[in-house]
Amino acid sequence: MKTFQVVPEICMLSTVDEFLKEFAPGENDLVFASRGTQKRHLGGKLGAATVIDYREYGQGEPTDLMVEGIVAALGGKTYDRVFAIGGGTILDVAKLFALEQLSPVTDLYQKKFPAKKAHPLILVPTTCGTGSEVTNISILELTKLGTKMGLADAALYADQAVLVPELLKGLPDRVFGASAIDALIHSVESYTSPKSTPFSRTFSLRAMDAIIAGFLAIEKDGLAAREARQGTFLLASTYAGIAFGNAGCAAVHALSYPLGAAQHVPHGEANAVMFAAVYEAYKKKRYDGRLAELMQHITTLLGTSEDDAFPQLMALLDKILPKKPLAGYGVKEADLKDYTDIVMTKQGRLMANNYVELTEDDVLGIYQKLYHQS
Ligand SMILES: [Fe+2]
């Protein structure tokens, strides 16, 4: 049986002030927001809430060590609602703090104890990428296991996902590029997932259309086009979140996680590195059905021929976010076998959604191809 659901209530507001008035975070609330977000958007308006900046607990994308550091810093302090205002990684961390028990977090991710929701959870994205605000998934780097892992559980759904386009203003180019490409890949991987349904594919296509049209406009008119479309990009990333929250992501994400964990490459950029090679590998093994439909759709969006569609899309993405061969990120050729082992043994949740089964040799072949060539 295939199912489709959107669990959080989706609240749409125009400005941060409207959000603060509506939700009034204050005493008894736990708020996750980086120092930068606090300064840019929230300046002193969080009342007596307990505010956590996860960057005080470690560098880069979140790890089990950061989460345990925050648990220790809270020292058993009680709280009511949990808010997260930030990028997908902050949202993913905050989801864990809405649970009754989250530590030891490595055990939680390995399902050694159940996830039980204990606090209302309000998620407010400040990037247009992860769609985390509408999914039941939290991704964390588990340092002991040497990879990122996803925990998918109904207890991780937000109660409310709040969309405020104003929060996207002033995003650095690379953060915008990585997050919007991540959203595009969510829409593509969910479209070709065997778990997709007519409902999820509708959200995938709407996201894909808006993001590719947005990238073409940015290619032509630069930042002005991006700023004019920040509300559209935010909606598109939420559509893509709804699509992959139901149909799942697949090998592009699975192969990107060892790179992200080992070389601290931002999530969207690591996905961009894997994107073309994974779809070429699918295409070589079986080109039909949903994969052929996807290519025809991209062909129409770009107004090109079917053979040129994917290379043209990749050239467009490179203008939004230039990427490098794996060697350029500091990966050693000897690491590729280890990356492959991690994918095959730890990323079964994602690899189950591949359009065509990819074997260990296929995965190693993709990494080898990307080693010298981006
Ligand atoms: Fe992603």
Residues whose N, C-alpha, C, O or C-beta is under 5 A from the ligand:
A	BS01	LIG	D182
